[in-house]
Amino acid sequence: ARGLYVDGAYTVEKLPGIVDVNLGVEYKYNKRLSAFLNINNMLNKQYRRWNQYPSYGINFLGGFSYAF
């Protein structure tokens, strides 16, 4: 449920259930060097996360990590 404050009154709105599938992988080459990839919202569902702010569709985040 979500609470809304409208015209001086607090109301509750029931939100529908959602499925949000994510995947994250990391490959460690050695103690210092690694790479990662995160895939979010793999089903590309459109839904409101909070206060009418929409979610992103499918998105990817990847990168490398190096320790000195």
PyMOL commands that place a pseudoatom at each C-alpha (Angstrom):
pseudoatom trace, name=CA, resn=ALA, resi=1, chain=A, elem=C, hetatm=0, pos=[0.000, 0.000, 0.000]
pseudoatom trace, name=CA, resn=ARG, resi=2, chain=A, elem=C, hetatm=0, pos=[1.083, 3.542, -0.594]
pseudoatom trace, name=CA, resn=GLY, resi=3, chain=A, elem=C, hetatm=0, pos=[0.048, 6.628, 1.316]
pseudoatom trace, name=CA, resn=LEU, resi=4, chain=A, elem=C, hetatm=0, pos=[-0.903, 9.839, -0.482]
pseudoatom trace, name=CA, resn=TYR, resi=5, chain=A, elem=C, hetatm=0, pos=[-1.460, 13.260, 1.040]
pseudoatom trace, name=CA, resn=VAL, resi=6, chain=A, elem=C, hetatm=0, pos=[-4.082, 15.077, -1.047]
pseudoatom trace, name=CA, resn=ASP, resi=7, chain=A, elem=C, hetatm=0, pos=[-6.073, 18.188, -0.100]
pseudoatom trace, name=CA, resn=GLY, resi=8, chain=A, elem=C, hetatm=0, pos=[-5.205, 17.903, 3.583]
pseudoatom trace, name=CA, resn=ALA, resi=9, chain=A, elem=C, hetatm=0, pos=[-6.190, 14.230, 3.847]
pseudoatom trace, name=CA, resn=TYR, resi=10, chain=A, elem=C, hetatm=0, pos=[-4.011, 11.145, 3.959]
pseudoatom trace, name=CA, resn=THR, resi=11, chain=A, elem=C, hetatm=0, pos=[-5.259, 8.289, 1.760]
pseudoatom trace, name=CA, resn=VAL, resi=12, chain=A, elem=C, hetatm=0, pos=[-3.922, 4.793, 1.089]
pseudoatom trace, name=CA, resn=GLU, resi=13, chain=A, elem=C, hetatm=0, pos=[-3.709, 3.315, -2.398]
pseudoatom trace, name=CA, resn=LYS, resi=14, chain=A, elem=C, hetatm=0, pos=[-3.090, -0.408, -2.917]
pseudoatom trace, name=CA, resn=LEU, resi=15, chain=A, elem=C, hetatm=0, pos=[-0.395, -1.167, -5.505]
pseudoatom trace, name=CA, resn=PRO, resi=16, chain=A, elem=C, hetatm=0, pos=[-0.403, -4.273, -7.689]
pseudoatom trace, name=CA, resn=GLY, resi=17, chain=A, elem=C, hetatm=0, pos=[2.318, -6.888, -7.251]
pseudoatom trace, name=CA, resn=ILE, resi=18, chain=A, elem=C, hetatm=0, pos=[5.302, -6.882, -9.609]
pseudoatom trace, name=CA, resn=VAL, resi=19, chain=A, elem=C, hetatm=0, pos=[8.076, -9.248, -10.649]
pseudoatom trace, name=CA, resn=ASP, resi=20, chain=A, elem=C, hetatm=0, pos=[11.512, -7.670, -11.051]
pseudoatom trace, name=CA, resn=VAL, resi=21, chain=A, elem=C, hetatm=0, pos=[14.214, -10.103, -12.231]
pseudoatom trace, name=CA, resn=ASN, resi=22, chain=A, elem=C, hetatm=0, pos=[17.878, -9.080, -11.913]
pseudoatom trace, name=CA, resn=LEU, resi=23, chain=A, elem=C, hetatm=0, pos=[21.195, -10.829, -12.585]
pseudoatom trace, name=CA, resn=GLY, resi=24, chain=A, elem=C, hetatm=0, pos=[24.702, -9.955, -11.475]
pseudoatom trace, name=CA, resn=VAL, resi=25, chain=A, elem=C, hetatm=0, pos=[27.965, -11.716, -12.315]
pseudoatom trace, name=CA, resn=GLU, resi=26, chain=A, elem=C, hetatm=0, pos=[31.592, -11.031, -11.449]
pseudoatom trace, name=CA, resn=TYR, resi=27, chain=A, elem=C, hetatm=0, pos=[34.763, -12.580, -12.857]
pseudoatom trace, name=CA, resn=LYS, resi=28, chain=A, elem=C, hetatm=0, pos=[37.915, -12.324, -10.747]
pseudoatom trace, name=CA, resn=TYR, resi=29, chain=A, elem=C, hetatm=0, pos=[41.022, -12.677, -12.873]
pseudoatom trace, name=CA, resn=ASN, resi=30, chain=A, elem=C, hetatm=0, pos=[43.283, -12.419, -9.812]
pseudoatom trace, name=CA, resn=LYS, resi=31, chain=A, elem=C, hetatm=0, pos=[43.311, -10.618, -6.427]
pseudoatom trace, name=CA, resn=ARG, resi=32, chain=A, elem=C, hetatm=0, pos=[43.714, -7.240, -8.110]
pseudoatom trace, name=CA, resn=LEU, resi=33, chain=A, elem=C, hetatm=0, pos=[41.711, -7.399, -11.335]
pseudoatom trace, name=CA, resn=SER, resi=34, chain=A, elem=C, hetatm=0, pos=[38.034, -8.255, -11.840]
pseudoatom trace, name=CA, resn=ALA, resi=35, chain=A, elem=C, hetatm=0, pos=[35.115, -7.465, -14.157]
pseudoatom trace, name=CA, resn=PHE, resi=36, chain=A, elem=C, hetatm=0, pos=[31.388, -7.333, -13.445]
pseudoatom trace, name=CA, resn=LEU, resi=37, chain=A, elem=C, hetatm=0, pos=[28.042, -7.139, -15.256]
pseudoatom trace, name=CA, resn=ASN, resi=38, chain=A, elem=C, hetatm=0, pos=[24.619, -6.386, -13.729]
pseudoatom trace, name=CA, resn=ILE, resi=39, chain=A, elem=C, hetatm=0, pos=[21.374, -6.734, -15.694]
pseudoatom trace, name=CA, resn=ASN, resi=40, chain=A, elem=C, hetatm=0, pos=[18.309, -5.173, -14.040]
pseudoatom trace, name=CA, resn=ASN, resi=41, chain=A, elem=C, hetatm=0, pos=[14.601, -5.529, -14.861]
pseudoatom trace, name=CA, resn=MET, resi=42, chain=A, elem=C, hetatm=0, pos=[15.283, -8.380, -17.291]
pseudoatom trace, name=CA, resn=LEU, resi=43, chain=A, elem=C, hetatm=0, pos=[11.556, -8.766, -18.078]
pseudoatom trace, name=CA, resn=ASN, resi=44, chain=A, elem=C, hetatm=0, pos=[11.392, -5.069, -19.067]
pseudoatom trace, name=CA, resn=LYS, resi=45, chain=A, elem=C, hetatm=0, pos=[8.316, -4.460, -16.859]
pseudoatom trace, name=CA, resn=GLN, resi=46, chain=A, elem=C, hetatm=0, pos=[7.000, -0.910, -16.525]
pseudoatom trace, name=CA, resn=TYR, resi=47, chain=A, elem=C, hetatm=0, pos=[5.868, -0.050, -13.008]
pseudoatom trace, name=CA, resn=ARG, resi=48, chain=A, elem=C, hetatm=0, pos=[5.918, 2.785, -10.482]
pseudoatom trace, name=CA, resn=ARG, resi=49, chain=A, elem=C, hetatm=0, pos=[8.578, 2.370, -7.794]
pseudoatom trace, name=CA, resn=TRP, resi=50, chain=A, elem=C, hetatm=0, pos=[7.655, 5.231, -5.491]
pseudoatom trace, name=CA, resn=ASN, resi=51, chain=A, elem=C, hetatm=0, pos=[5.281, 8.195, -5.611]
pseudoatom trace, name=CA, resn=GLN, resi=52, chain=A, elem=C, hetatm=0, pos=[4.510, 7.841, -9.336]
pseudoatom trace, name=CA, resn=TYR, resi=53, chain=A, elem=C, hetatm=0, pos=[8.189, 7.711, -10.375]
pseudoatom trace, name=CA, resn=PRO, resi=54, chain=A, elem=C, hetatm=0, pos=[8.479, 5.135, -13.185]
pseudoatom trace, name=CA, resn=SER, resi=55, chain=A, elem=C, hetatm=0, pos=[11.064, 2.360, -13.182]
pseudoatom trace, name=CA, resn=TYR, resi=56, chain=A, elem=C, hetatm=0, pos=[13.639, 2.056, -15.917]
pseudoatom trace, name=CA, resn=GLY, resi=57, chain=A, elem=C, hetatm=0, pos=[13.217, -0.649, -18.536]
pseudoatom trace, name=CA, resn=ILE, resi=58, chain=A, elem=C, hetatm=0, pos=[15.902, -3.279, -18.899]
pseudoatom trace, name=CA, resn=ASN, resi=59, chain=A, elem=C, hetatm=0, pos=[19.303, -1.790, -18.108]
pseudoatom trace, name=CA, resn=PHE, resi=60, chain=A, elem=C, hetatm=0, pos=[22.905, -2.945, -17.961]
pseudoatom trace, name=CA, resn=LEU, resi=61, chain=A, elem=C, hetatm=0, pos=[25.822, -1.897, -15.797]
pseudoatom trace, name=CA, resn=GLY, resi=62, chain=A, elem=C, hetatm=0, pos=[29.296, -3.269, -16.318]
pseudoatom trace, name=CA, resn=GLY, resi=63, chain=A, elem=C, hetatm=0, pos=[32.817, -2.399, -15.408]
pseudoatom trace, name=CA, resn=PHE, resi=64, chain=A, elem=C, hetatm=0, pos=[36.265, -3.345, -14.223]
pseudoatom trace, name=CA, resn=SER, resi=65, chain=A, elem=C, hetatm=0, pos=[37.881, -3.176, -10.834]
pseudoatom trace, name=CA, resn=TYR, resi=66, chain=A, elem=C, hetatm=0, pos=[41.591, -2.881, -10.134]
pseudoatom trace, name=CA, resn=ALA, resi=67, chain=A, elem=C, hetatm=0, pos=[43.157, -2.702, -6.684]
pseudoatom trace, name=CA, resn=PHE, resi=68, chain=A, elem=C, hetatm=0, pos=[46.515, -0.994, -6.176]
for i in range(1, 68): cmd.bond("trace and resi %d" % i, "trace and resi %d" % (i + 1))
show_as sticks, trace
zoom trace
